[in-house]
Amino acid sequence: MTAYKSIEDLPSRYQFVHIAARRARKIQNGARPLITIASKKPTRIAEQEVMAGLVAYTAPPLPGQEKGEPAAD
């Protein structure tokens, strides 16, 4: 896992939002937070967890790579 110091360190802002939103949904559904912060908002907690590198994320394969095909350049 990689700890991201800022949102600019992530490959894309969309990826950050996607990861944090999925984690926030889990927190809303009863998952325990991985960190302790002053905020009780699930979205803020999830953002901080992602920035700390506590949320594992595996990127799905790009279209065309599902069957072991190389990516088109």
Phi and psi restraints in degrees (range 20) as a CNS / XPLOR table:
assign (resid 1 and name C) (resid 2 and name N)
       (resid 2 and name CA) (resid 2 and name C) 1.0 -110.0 20.0 2
assign (resid 2 and name N) (resid 2 and name CA)
       (resid 2 and name C) (resid 3 and name N) 1.0 132.8 20.0 2
assign (resid 2 and name C) (resid 3 and name N)
       (resid 3 and name CA) (resid 3 and name C) 1.0 -88.0 20.0 2
assign (resid 3 and name N) (resid 3 and name CA)
       (resid 3 and name C) (resid 4 and name N) 1.0 124.3 20.0 2
assign (resid 3 and name C) (resid 4 and name N)
       (resid 4 and name CA) (resid 4 and name C) 1.0 -96.4 20.0 2
assign (resid 4 and name N) (resid 4 and name CA)
       (resid 4 and name C) (resid 5 and name N) 1.0 124.8 20.0 2
assign (resid 4 and name C) (resid 5 and name N)
       (resid 5 and name CA) (resid 5 and name C) 1.0 -78.9 20.0 2
assign (resid 5 and name N) (resid 5 and name CA)
       (resid 5 and name C) (resid 6 and name N) 1.0 -29.1 20.0 2
assign (resid 5 and name C) (resid 6 and name N)
       (resid 6 and name CA) (resid 6 and name C) 1.0 -150.8 20.0 2
assign (resid 6 and name N) (resid 6 and name CA)
       (resid 6 and name C) (resid 7 and name N) 1.0 167.2 20.0 2
assign (resid 6 and name C) (resid 7 and name N)
       (resid 7 and name CA) (resid 7 and name C) 1.0 -64.4 20.0 2
assign (resid 7 and name N) (resid 7 and name CA)
       (resid 7 and name C) (resid 8 and name N) 1.0 -25.3 20.0 2
assign (resid 7 and name C) (resid 8 and name N)
       (resid 8 and name CA) (resid 8 and name C) 1.0 -68.8 20.0 2
assign (resid 8 and name N) (resid 8 and name CA)
       (resid 8 and name C) (resid 9 and name N) 1.0 -20.4 20.0 2
assign (resid 8 and name C) (resid 9 and name N)
       (resid 9 and name CA) (resid 9 and name C) 1.0 -75.8 20.0 2
assign (resid 9 and name N) (resid 9 and name CA)
       (resid 9 and name C) (resid 10 and name N) 1.0 -21.0 20.0 2
assign (resid 9 and name C) (resid 10 and name N)
       (resid 10 and name CA) (resid 10 and name C) 1.0 -71.9 20.0 2
assign (resid 10 and name N) (resid 10 and name CA)
       (resid 10 and name C) (resid 11 and name N) 1.0 152.1 20.0 2
assign (resid 10 and name C) (resid 11 and name N)
       (resid 11 and name CA) (resid 11 and name C) 1.0 -58.4 20.0 2
assign (resid 11 and name N) (resid 11 and name CA)
       (resid 11 and name C) (resid 12 and name N) 1.0 -34.6 20.0 2
assign (resid 11 and name C) (resid 12 and name N)
       (resid 12 and name CA) (resid 12 and name C) 1.0 -154.9 20.0 2
assign (resid 12 and name N) (resid 12 and name CA)
       (resid 12 and name C) (resid 13 and name N) 1.0 152.6 20.0 2
assign (resid 12 and name C) (resid 13 and name N)
       (resid 13 and name CA) (resid 13 and name C) 1.0 -68.4 20.0 2
assign (resid 13 and name N) (resid 13 and name CA)
       (resid 13 and name C) (resid 14 and name N) 1.0 -33.0 20.0 2
assign (resid 13 and name C) (resid 14 and name N)
       (resid 14 and name CA) (resid 14 and name C) 1.0 -59.9 20.0 2
assign (resid 14 and name N) (resid 14 and name CA)
       (resid 14 and name C) (resid 15 and name N) 1.0 -42.7 20.0 2
assign (resid 14 and name C) (resid 15 and name N)
       (resid 15 and name CA) (resid 15 and name C) 1.0 -61.8 20.0 2
assign (resid 15 and name N) (resid 15 and name CA)
       (resid 15 and name C) (resid 16 and name N) 1.0 -42.4 20.0 2
assign (resid 15 and name C) (resid 16 and name N)
       (resid 16 and name CA) (resid 16 and name C) 1.0 -60.1 20.0 2
assign (resid 16 and name N) (resid 16 and name CA)
       (resid 16 and name C) (resid 17 and name N) 1.0 -47.8 20.0 2
assign (resid 16 and name C) (resid 17 and name N)
       (resid 17 and name CA) (resid 17 and name C) 1.0 -62.1 20.0 2
assign (resid 17 and name N) (resid 17 and name CA)
       (resid 17 and name C) (resid 18 and name N) 1.0 -43.0 20.0 2
assign (resid 17 and name C) (resid 18 and name N)
       (resid 18 and name CA) (resid 18 and name C) 1.0 -62.6 20.0 2
assign (resid 18 and name N) (resid 18 and name CA)
       (resid 18 and name C) (resid 19 and name N) 1.0 -47.9 20.0 2
assign (resid 18 and name C) (resid 19 and name N)
       (resid 19 and name CA) (resid 19 and name C) 1.0 -63.2 20.0 2
assign (resid 19 and name N) (resid 19 and name CA)
       (resid 19 and name C) (resid 20 and name N) 1.0 -47.2 20.0 2
assign (resid 19 and name C) (resid 20 and name N)
       (resid 20 and name CA) (resid 20 and name C) 1.0 -65.3 20.0 2
assign (resid 20 and name N) (resid 20 and name CA)
       (resid 20 and name C) (resid 21 and name N) 1.0 -38.9 20.0 2
assign (resid 20 and name C) (resid 21 and name N)
       (resid 21 and name CA) (resid 21 and name C) 1.0 -64.8 20.0 2
assign (resid 21 and name N) (resid 21 and name CA)
       (resid 21 and name C) (resid 22 and name N) 1.0 -42.6 20.0 2
assign (resid 21 and name C) (resid 22 and name N)
       (resid 22 and name CA) (resid 22 and name C) 1.0 -63.9 20.0 2
assign (resid 22 and name N) (resid 22 and name CA)
       (resid 22 and name C) (resid 23 and name N) 1.0 -40.5 20.0 2
assign (resid 22 and name C) (resid 23 and name N)
       (resid 23 and name CA) (resid 23 and name C) 1.0 -68.3 20.0 2
assign (resid 23 and name N) (resid 23 and name CA)
       (resid 23 and name C) (resid 24 and name N) 1.0 -40.7 20.0 2
assign (resid 23 and name C) (resid 24 and name N)
       (resid 24 and name CA) (resid 24 and name C) 1.0 -61.4 20.0 2
assign (resid 24 and name N) (resid 24 and name CA)
       (resid 24 and name C) (resid 25 and name N) 1.0 -39.1 20.0 2
assign (resid 24 and name C) (resid 25 and name N)
       (resid 25 and name CA) (resid 25 and name C) 1.0 -62.0 20.0 2
assign (resid 25 and name N) (resid 25 and name CA)
       (resid 25 and name C) (resid 26 and name N) 1.0 -39.5 20.0 2
assign (resid 25 and name C) (resid 26 and name N)
       (resid 26 and name CA) (resid 26 and name C) 1.0 -65.9 20.0 2
assign (resid 26 and name N) (resid 26 and name CA)
       (resid 26 and name C) (resid 27 and name N) 1.0 -40.2 20.0 2
assign (resid 26 and name C) (resid 27 and name N)
       (resid 27 and name CA) (resid 27 and name C) 1.0 -64.8 20.0 2
assign (resid 27 and name N) (resid 27 and name CA)
       (resid 27 and name C) (resid 28 and name N) 1.0 -42.1 20.0 2
assign (resid 27 and name C) (resid 28 and name N)
       (resid 28 and name CA) (resid 28 and name C) 1.0 -61.6 20.0 2
assign (resid 28 and name N) (resid 28 and name CA)
       (resid 28 and name C) (resid 29 and name N) 1.0 -31.3 20.0 2
assign (resid 28 and name C) (resid 29 and name N)
       (resid 29 and name CA) (resid 29 and name C) 1.0 -87.9 20.0 2
assign (resid 29 and name N) (resid 29 and name CA)
       (resid 29 and name C) (resid 30 and name N) 1.0 8.0 20.0 2
assign (resid 29 and name C) (resid 30 and name N)
       (resid 30 and name CA) (resid 30 and name C) 1.0 114.6 20.0 2
assign (resid 30 and name N) (resid 30 and name CA)
       (resid 30 and name C) (resid 31 and name N) 1.0 -2.6 20.0 2
assign (resid 30 and name C) (resid 31 and name N)
       (resid 31 and name CA) (resid 31 and name C) 1.0 -66.6 20.0 2
assign (resid 31 and name N) (resid 31 and name CA)
       (resid 31 and name C) (resid 32 and name N) 1.0 144.6 20.0 2
assign (resid 31 and name C) (resid 32 and name N)
       (resid 32 and name CA) (resid 32 and name C) 1.0 -78.4 20.0 2
assign (resid 32 and name N) (resid 32 and name CA)
       (resid 32 and name C) (resid 33 and name N) 1.0 137.4 20.0 2
assign (resid 32 and name C) (resid 33 and name N)
       (resid 33 and name CA) (resid 33 and name C) 1.0 -62.6 20.0 2
assign (resid 33 and name N) (resid 33 and name CA)
       (resid 33 and name C) (resid 34 and name N) 1.0 146.1 20.0 2
assign (resid 33 and name C) (resid 34 and name N)
       (resid 34 and name CA) (resid 34 and name C) 1.0 -87.0 20.0 2
assign (resid 34 and name N) (resid 34 and name CA)
       (resid 34 and name C) (resid 35 and name N) 1.0 -11.6 20.0 2
assign (resid 34 and name C) (resid 35 and name N)
       (resid 35 and name CA) (resid 35 and name C) 1.0 -133.5 20.0 2
assign (resid 35 and name N) (resid 35 and name CA)
       (resid 35 and name C) (resid 36 and name N) 1.0 165.4 20.0 2
assign (resid 35 and name C) (resid 36 and name N)
       (resid 36 and name CA) (resid 36 and name C) 1.0 -113.5 20.0 2
assign (resid 36 and name N) (resid 36 and name CA)
       (resid 36 and name C) (resid 37 and name N) 1.0 117.6 20.0 2
assign (resid 36 and name C) (resid 37 and name N)
       (resid 37 and name CA) (resid 37 and name C) 1.0 -133.4 20.0 2
assign (resid 37 and name N) (resid 37 and name CA)
       (resid 37 and name C) (resid 38 and name N) 1.0 167.1 20.0 2
assign (resid 37 and name C) (resid 38 and name N)
       (resid 38 and name CA) (resid 38 and name C) 1.0 -67.2 20.0 2
assign (resid 38 and name N) (resid 38 and name CA)
       (resid 38 and name C) (resid 39 and name N) 1.0 -32.3 20.0 2
assign (resid 38 and name C) (resid 39 and name N)
       (resid 39 and name CA) (resid 39 and name C) 1.0 -72.3 20.0 2
assign (resid 39 and name N) (resid 39 and name CA)
       (resid 39 and name C) (resid 40 and name N) 1.0 143.2 20.0 2
assign (resid 39 and name C) (resid 40 and name N)
       (resid 40 and name CA) (resid 40 and name C) 1.0 -104.6 20.0 2
assign (resid 40 and name N) (resid 40 and name CA)
       (resid 40 and name C) (resid 41 and name N) 1.0 1.9 20.0 2
assign (resid 40 and name C) (resid 41 and name N)
       (resid 41 and name CA) (resid 41 and name C) 1.0 -77.6 20.0 2
assign (resid 41 and name N) (resid 41 and name CA)
       (resid 41 and name C) (resid 42 and name N) 1.0 126.1 20.0 2
assign (resid 41 and name C) (resid 42 and name N)
       (resid 42 and name CA) (resid 42 and name C) 1.0 -57.9 20.0 2
assign (resid 42 and name N) (resid 42 and name CA)
       (resid 42 and name C) (resid 43 and name N) 1.0 -36.4 20.0 2
assign (resid 42 and name C) (resid 43 and name N)
       (resid 43 and name CA) (resid 43 and name C) 1.0 -66.8 20.0 2
assign (resid 43 and name N) (resid 43 and name CA)
       (resid 43 and name C) (resid 44 and name N) 1.0 -40.9 20.0 2
assign (resid 43 and name C) (resid 44 and name N)
       (resid 44 and name CA) (resid 44 and name C) 1.0 -68.3 20.0 2
assign (resid 44 and name N) (resid 44 and name CA)
       (resid 44 and name C) (resid 45 and name N) 1.0 -40.7 20.0 2
assign (resid 44 and name C) (resid 45 and name N)
       (resid 45 and name CA) (resid 45 and name C) 1.0 -61.3 20.0 2
assign (resid 45 and name N) (resid 45 and name CA)
       (resid 45 and name C) (resid 46 and name N) 1.0 -46.2 20.0 2
assign (resid 45 and name C) (resid 46 and name N)
       (resid 46 and name CA) (resid 46 and name C) 1.0 -62.1 20.0 2
assign (resid 46 and name N) (resid 46 and name CA)
       (resid 46 and name C) (resid 47 and name N) 1.0 -42.2 20.0 2
assign (resid 46 and name C) (resid 47 and name N)
       (resid 47 and name CA) (resid 47 and name C) 1.0 -57.5 20.0 2
assign (resid 47 and name N) (resid 47 and name CA)
       (resid 47 and name C) (resid 48 and name N) 1.0 -46.5 20.0 2
assign (resid 47 and name C) (resid 48 and name N)
       (resid 48 and name CA) (resid 48 and name C) 1.0 -67.2 20.0 2
assign (resid 48 and name N) (resid 48 and name CA)
       (resid 48 and name C) (resid 49 and name N) 1.0 -36.1 20.0 2
assign (resid 48 and name C) (resid 49 and name N)
       (resid 49 and name CA) (resid 49 and name C) 1.0 -63.9 20.0 2
assign (resid 49 and name N) (resid 49 and name CA)
       (resid 49 and name C) (resid 50 and name N) 1.0 -43.3 20.0 2
assign (resid 49 and name C) (resid 50 and name N)
       (resid 50 and name CA) (resid 50 and name C) 1.0 -64.8 20.0 2
assign (resid 50 and name N) (resid 50 and name CA)
       (resid 50 and name C) (resid 51 and name N) 1.0 -44.5 20.0 2
assign (resid 50 and name C) (resid 51 and name N)
       (resid 51 and name CA) (resid 51 and name C) 1.0 -63.3 20.0 2
assign (resid 51 and name N) (resid 51 and name CA)
       (resid 51 and name C) (resid 52 and name N) 1.0 -29.9 20.0 2
assign (resid 51 and name C) (resid 52 and name N)
       (resid 52 and name CA) (resid 52 and name C) 1.0 -83.3 20.0 2
assign (resid 52 and name N) (resid 52 and name CA)
       (resid 52 and name C) (resid 53 and name N) 1.0 -5.7 20.0 2
assign (resid 52 and name C) (resid 53 and name N)
       (resid 53 and name CA) (resid 53 and name C) 1.0 77.5 20.0 2
assign (resid 53 and name N) (resid 53 and name CA)
       (resid 53 and name C) (resid 54 and name N) 1.0 22.9 20.0 2
assign (resid 53 and name C) (resid 54 and name N)
       (resid 54 and name CA) (resid 54 and name C) 1.0 -89.6 20.0 2
assign (resid 54 and name N) (resid 54 and name CA)
       (resid 54 and name C) (resid 55 and name N) 1.0 -11.5 20.0 2
assign (resid 54 and name C) (resid 55 and name N)
       (resid 55 and name CA) (resid 55 and name C) 1.0 -104.9 20.0 2
assign (resid 55 and name N) (resid 55 and name CA)
       (resid 55 and name C) (resid 56 and name N) 1.0 115.7 20.0 2
assign (resid 55 and name C) (resid 56 and name N)
       (resid 56 and name CA) (resid 56 and name C) 1.0 -76.6 20.0 2
assign (resid 56 and name N) (resid 56 and name CA)
       (resid 56 and name C) (resid 57 and name N) 1.0 137.8 20.0 2
assign (resid 56 and name C) (resid 57 and name N)
       (resid 57 and name CA) (resid 57 and name C) 1.0 -144.1 20.0 2
assign (resid 57 and name N) (resid 57 and name CA)
       (resid 57 and name C) (resid 58 and name N) 1.0 129.6 20.0 2
assign (resid 57 and name C) (resid 58 and name N)
       (resid 58 and name CA) (resid 58 and name C) 1.0 -114.7 20.0 2
assign (resid 58 and name N) (resid 58 and name CA)
       (resid 58 and name C) (resid 59 and name N) 1.0 122.9 20.0 2
assign (resid 58 and name C) (resid 59 and name N)
       (resid 59 and name CA) (resid 59 and name C) 1.0 -70.1 20.0 2
assign (resid 59 and name N) (resid 59 and name CA)
       (resid 59 and name C) (resid 60 and name N) 1.0 135.7 20.0 2
assign (resid 59 and name C) (resid 60 and name N)
       (resid 60 and name CA) (resid 60 and name C) 1.0 -69.6 20.0 2
assign (resid 60 and name N) (resid 60 and name CA)
       (resid 60 and name C) (resid 61 and name N) 1.0 157.5 20.0 2
assign (resid 60 and name C) (resid 61 and name N)
       (resid 61 and name CA) (resid 61 and name C) 1.0 -65.5 20.0 2
assign (resid 61 and name N) (resid 61 and name CA)
       (resid 61 and name C) (resid 62 and name N) 1.0 149.2 20.0 2
assign (resid 61 and name C) (resid 62 and name N)
       (resid 62 and name CA) (resid 62 and name C) 1.0 -73.4 20.0 2
assign (resid 62 and name N) (resid 62 and name CA)
       (resid 62 and name C) (resid 63 and name N) 1.0 156.8 20.0 2
assign (resid 62 and name C) (resid 63 and name N)
       (resid 63 and name CA) (resid 63 and name C) 1.0 -54.5 20.0 2
assign (resid 63 and name N) (resid 63 and name CA)
       (resid 63 and name C) (resid 64 and name N) 1.0 135.1 20.0 2
assign (resid 63 and name C) (resid 64 and name N)
       (resid 64 and name CA) (resid 64 and name C) 1.0 94.5 20.0 2
assign (resid 64 and name N) (resid 64 and name CA)
       (resid 64 and name C) (resid 65 and name N) 1.0 -14.2 20.0 2
assign (resid 64 and name C) (resid 65 and name N)
       (resid 65 and name CA) (resid 65 and name C) 1.0 -100.7 20.0 2
assign (resid 65 and name N) (resid 65 and name CA)
       (resid 65 and name C) (resid 66 and name N) 1.0 -3.1 20.0 2
assign (resid 65 and name C) (resid 66 and name N)
       (resid 66 and name CA) (resid 66 and name C) 1.0 -60.3 20.0 2
assign (resid 66 and name N) (resid 66 and name CA)
       (resid 66 and name C) (resid 67 and name N) 1.0 -32.9 20.0 2
assign (resid 66 and name C) (resid 67 and name N)
       (resid 67 and name CA) (resid 67 and name C) 1.0 -106.0 20.0 2
assign (resid 67 and name N) (resid 67 and name CA)
       (resid 67 and name C) (resid 68 and name N) 1.0 26.1 20.0 2
assign (resid 67 and name C) (resid 68 and name N)
       (resid 68 and name CA) (resid 68 and name C) 1.0 79.0 20.0 2
assign (resid 68 and name N) (resid 68 and name CA)
       (resid 68 and name C) (resid 69 and name N) 1.0 14.2 20.0 2
assign (resid 68 and name C) (resid 69 and name N)
       (resid 69 and name CA) (resid 69 and name C) 1.0 -79.9 20.0 2
assign (resid 69 and name N) (resid 69 and name CA)
       (resid 69 and name C) (resid 70 and name N) 1.0 143.6 20.0 2
assign (resid 69 and name C) (resid 70 and name N)
       (resid 70 and name CA) (resid 70 and name C) 1.0 -69.2 20.0 2
assign (resid 70 and name N) (resid 70 and name CA)
       (resid 70 and name C) (resid 71 and name N) 1.0 151.4 20.0 2
assign (resid 70 and name C) (resid 71 and name N)
       (resid 71 and name CA) (resid 71 and name C) 1.0 -70.1 20.0 2
assign (resid 71 and name N) (resid 71 and name CA)
       (resid 71 and name C) (resid 72 and name N) 1.0 143.1 20.0 2
assign (resid 71 and name C) (resid 72 and name N)
       (resid 72 and name CA) (resid 72 and name C) 1.0 -77.5 20.0 2
assign (resid 72 and name N) (resid 72 and name CA)
       (resid 72 and name C) (resid 73 and name N) 1.0 134.6 20.0 2
